[in-house]
Amino acid sequence: MTNELTLPVQDAWLGDAVQHLGSSSFHSRLLEGLNAALGADHVSYLCYDGHGRVQAASAASVLDQHLIESTTEIFVKRFYERDPNYPLMCTDARGGASDGRPELQLLWMSPASIGDPEYRRLLFDRPGFSSKVSLLRRWRDQTCYLNLYFSRTKVQRDRTARLMRSHASTLMALAHRHDELVSLHRQPEASHAHLWPELSQRERETARLLVEGCTAKEIARQLSLSPATVITYKERVYAKLGVQNLREFLTLARH
């Protein structure tokens, strides 16, 4: 399967992102264009299932990659349900918005608008984010959440709104297609399907790599996920298989 996507891509930076679909550099190349166009310094992408659980997360920065990865890890591990936008993430059984909201939304957030002091401190004040602009798009039973963070400059709302009116659908289609391609690249081996039928595809692939001795960071690199997402999958694997730790899991997996 190729990485080609039939979209009305007019800007060179979007065209460049298309060329990196499915690769580990996709979000970085996409951010380079968004930084030049809007001044965004960091980007995070999350995919939620229909029950509002994070299924995948990735991040990129033009300033500090460790900062955005650690912040995204904190978000996924402890705060994703406390995100002021979280009620928008769940879909109904038919894959549509549960409250009639549009499929594609542009959302704005600043520290002053956040009522949760701990959330504001750890996810805005400490990393130095002055504002966040988010795109939310639903596909069947999934919700995709693309976040642009600004550190050095304040977001220019008029300019950002104009660009998003023109490119929001394209941006979300690219992000979603990238996630699909990455998922295809990490299809689990058929031999493991009968061993762990209770696990999802991504949980099974995480389990396979754990058996091979990979750390969470190594698994994250191989699967193009954030370490926080890998840890979430690992915890789900343990819970579904009824084990408490890595030693118990490896004992079970090797028998």
CORBELJO-V5133 format. One record per backbone hydrogen bond with DSSP energy under -0.5 kcal/mol. NH is the residue of the N-H (numbers start at 1). CO is the residue of the C=O. E is the energy in kcal/mol with one decimal. If there is no record, write none. Layout:
nh->(NH:NH)
co->(CO:CO)
e->(E:E)
This chain:
nh->(7:9:10:15:16:17:18:19:20:20:21:23:26:29:30:31:32:33:34:35:36:37:38:39:39:40:41:42:43:44:45:46:47:48:49:52:55:56:58:60:62:63:68:69:70:71:72:73:74:75:76:77:78:79:79:80:82:83:83:86:88:89:91:92:95:98:100:105:107:107:109:111:113:114:115:117:120:121:122:123:124:125:126:128:129:130:130:131:132:133:134:135:136:137:138:139:142:143:144:145:146:147:147:148:149:149:150:157:160:161:162:163:164:165:166:167:168:171:172:173:174:175:176:177:178:179:180:181:182:183:184:185:186:187:192:193:193:194:196:199:204:205:206:207:208:209:210:211:212:213:214:219:220:221:222:223:224:224:225:226:230:231:232:233:234:235:236:237:238:239:240:241:242:243:249:250:251:252:253:254:255)
co->(5:7:8:11:12:13:14:15:16:17:18:20:23:25:26:27:28:29:30:31:32:33:34:34:35:34:149:149:60:147:58:145:56:143:53:49:47:47:45:43:41:41:64:65:66:67:68:69:70:71:72:73:74:74:75:75:79:79:80:83:85:86:50:96:92:90:97:136:105:134:132:130:110:111:113:115:116:117:118:119:120:120:121:124:124:128:150:150:109:148:107:146:105:144:103:142:139:48:137:46:135:44:145:133:42:147:131:155:156:157:158:159:160:161:162:163:164:167:168:169:170:171:172:173:174:175:176:177:178:179:180:181:182:184:189:189:190:190:192:196:200:201:202:203:204:205:206:207:208:210:209:215:216:217:218:219:220:221:220:57:226:227:228:229:230:231:232:233:234:235:236:237:238:238:245:246:247:248:249:250:252)
e->(-1.2:-2.5:-0.6:-2.1:-2.3:-1.6:-2.0:-1.4:-0.5:-1.3:-1.5:-2.2:-1.5:-2.5:-2.5:-2.4:-1.9:-1.3:-1.9:-2.9:-1.9:-2.3:-2.5:-0.8:-1.2:-1.2:-2.4:-1.6:-2.7:-2.0:-2.8:-2.2:-2.2:-2.9:-2.4:-2.1:-4.0:-1.2:-2.1:-2.5:-2.5:-0.6:-1.7:-2.2:-2.7:-2.3:-2.3:-2.2:-2.2:-2.3:-2.7:-2.6:-2.5:-1.0:-1.2:-1.8:-1.9:-0.6:-0.8:-2.5:-1.9:-2.5:-1.2:-2.5:-2.1:-0.7:-0.8:-2.5:-0.5:-3.0:-2.1:-0.5:-1.5:-1.6:-0.6:-0.8:-2.6:-2.5:-2.5:-2.3:-1.3:-2.9:-3.2:-1.0:-2.5:-0.5:-3.3:-1.1:-2.9:-2.5:-2.8:-2.8:-2.3:-2.3:-1.0:-2.7:-3.0:-2.1:-3.4:-2.6:-2.7:-3.0:-0.5:-3.1:-2.4:-0.5:-2.2:-1.0:-3.0:-2.9:-2.1:-2.2:-2.7:-2.2:-1.4:-2.6:-2.5:-3.0:-2.3:-2.2:-2.5:-2.4:-2.5:-2.5:-2.6:-1.9:-2.1:-2.5:-2.6:-2.1:-2.1:-2.1:-1.2:-1.4:-1.8:-0.5:-1.1:-0.7:-1.8:-1.7:-2.6:-2.0:-2.1:-2.4:-2.4:-2.0:-2.0:-2.2:-1.4:-1.5:-2.4:-2.8:-2.4:-2.0:-2.2:-2.5:-0.7:-0.5:-2.3:-1.8:-1.9:-2.4:-2.0:-2.4:-2.7:-2.4:-2.0:-2.6:-2.4:-2.2:-2.7:-2.2:-0.9:-2.4:-2.1:-2.9:-2.1:-2.2:-3.0:-1.7:-1.3)
